[in-house]
């Protein structure tokens, strides 16, 4: 009996199962962005207790930059003030998140499970009954004190504390997501403080959650000057490829969808590709798109994309050696169709080939199939060979006469061990090598 259990545990670990369901499986050559739009880091601004200038100053400022924030709302405390539901509904309609901050703003320390249930459940139902167009799925503990996390998980997909650290790309505990206290009482007071936290987040590729209360002189705890907030948002706005700014709830949705997503290419012709994106999660809650990309198929200049018959914005992004098509897809919301849009040969921005060159293979690392692109300035005999690091030939992929232009060849490393390999292109006036990593 013991033995059977052990075997099962090992099997689950090997399959990468998590307690949130299935693990990510993505068909080559697709990739899912760690963050939306393949940005490097995620940042969420969360405001607690509904102080006056959050509505009169912070929300308009965030609107000006096109960023969404989260308002953690206490729903039945006389001390903290009852919510102005009209203002909150208006704020929600602009894309901001109205989330829970308990019924009465009482610490969960020592509180019975039945009272915690009341605080968690009724705060959520208060918000859901007053705010339309979104669902209340996240909460912030009063005074950052956690209670019974499994109770909390019955109502919420993520809950916020304030342990002052930057979360990794997948948090260890969604019922205790860290945030960093801002303002006069916190460690982040100036725009420089904000920016240093942001640059750390880019280095780790993680998620920075900021906790704010008062803005200027509205009487809220640990106030932040609105001028500091403006400087901070200007910095983020100026670095759009690094930072994804989104509500606490939407980042939590994205992470769980990303980590559970399955991306499968289910049909392909020369001009159309069908991709299926599923996540097995509850679609009533997990309704946020994830970003996918893949190299432009051979001969395609760009693509149009639609999901379930609706057009989807598509971006052609130039990587180091390959062009990607990047688009959002909503898991479980119908097949995604990529359609060829123009031929590579008639691409207006296509640059003339000025040198014969061996490009980096993609994907890299790969398992077991990868594509090796190269360009030739003139026609001639070409040899493309793969060696191991000790110089032993693994395979010859090409040994023939080719026309000038762009070429690519697929390498399938079915019977080859994991490791670093060297691809060598030899031809008239060209001898180039690139390293490739096979990771099984
Ligand atoms: Zn509070």
Boltz pocket constraint, residues with backbone or C-beta under 6 A from the ligand:
constraints:
  - pocket:
      binder: B
      contacts: [[A, 48], [A, 49], [A, 101], [A, 105], [A, 141], [A, 142], [A, 143]]
      max_distance: 6.0
